[in-house]
């Protein structure tokens, strides 16, 4: 495990972050700054124009279900804790640039999609590799890794976050929380893609408004600190400075390092997962339009959600000079919500559970598509059963090892995904 941890620190500490950021910048330029079409993209995303396959809104919410997870809460807190307030700015920039990569990988996935054993549209990097580049072995390898990542990042880490929250806030035993989550989520997964779509369409907007409502309430109640927080974030992004009157110092390098890392991790742009959900959409939606729709997922996830969360965290730290000393990295958002006059602790707890449940459902679909690619109907059913079992297992097992394994797996997921993007770059416009 020490070897895996060392590899993770080496690769995610610089090389892969530089690679992904470079890819984001390249496709931003190549697409003529496709981000400027965000208004049109949002309009496309709310249209229910699918006679077959997932609707535009269904593909968007399924993508968001997987990416809007506890990383939006814990990840942003960590960015500020380790990189300072400037980390929020660079997290935001990474999300803005990552929209172009999301557009590109979705475009390719929709152009090269196929049909699964039930006749539904399926796609993703594995189909781009096989149908577009003739790399079937690499496609199989990518699919295998997606299944592994689904069991780790998409499943066990999320159920663990739920059980920890339920234990801390309501005193519910971890095993009981595991069963309470595994049964309904398992039911949704086993019913198939339509149930996954319907649950995501209902759950994602509800949990987003719930969490954003708490953030807005905190900002309004402490409005006098808001201008200072924004100014500090922008200044710290470009200038090494002391924070909290010299109590804590952060360099520009740390702000970039942790801000970019958290931004990349939370929206998954470059890993190819957005294309898996997008390819399930209707054939009546063009690949270009579907690319714009998926681009809004990165916009909502990082450009909006992470930015607002970051503002809340920085405001809270400015109001509580010992916050960075007394609280762990992942609890700064919770600390802010605890200051709300009514149900603050319960609100962040419910939001955390909802985010984690959504990720469980969204990632289950990514793994399902990968399993179907490798072995068809029989493997999909076995995958679903194992996934449900892993939900319970994740609720009661230690998570340190799983996170290290997840980061390690993501290194190898990234390689074929970026390879496909680079080889097919000329077709992305």
Secondary structure by P-SEA (a helix, b strand, c coil): caaaaaaaaaaaccaaaaaaaaaaaaaaaaacccccaaaaaaaaaacccccccccaaaaaaaaaaaaccccaaaaaaaaaaccccaaaaaaaaaaaaaaaaaaaaaaaaaacccccccccccccaaaaaaccccaaaaaaaaaaaaaaaaaccccaaaaaaaaaaaaacccccaaaaaaaaaaaaaaaaaacaaaaaaaaaacaaaaaaaaaaaaaaaaaaaccaaaaaaaaaaaaaccccccccccccccaaaaaaaaaaaaaaaaccccaaaaaaaaaccccccaaaaaaaaaaaaaaccccaaaaaaaaaaaaaaaccccccccccccaaaaaaaacccaaaaaaaaaaaaaaaaaaaaaaaaaaaaaaacccaaaaaaaaaaaaaaaaaaaccccaaaaaaaaaaaaaaaaaaaaaaaaaccccc
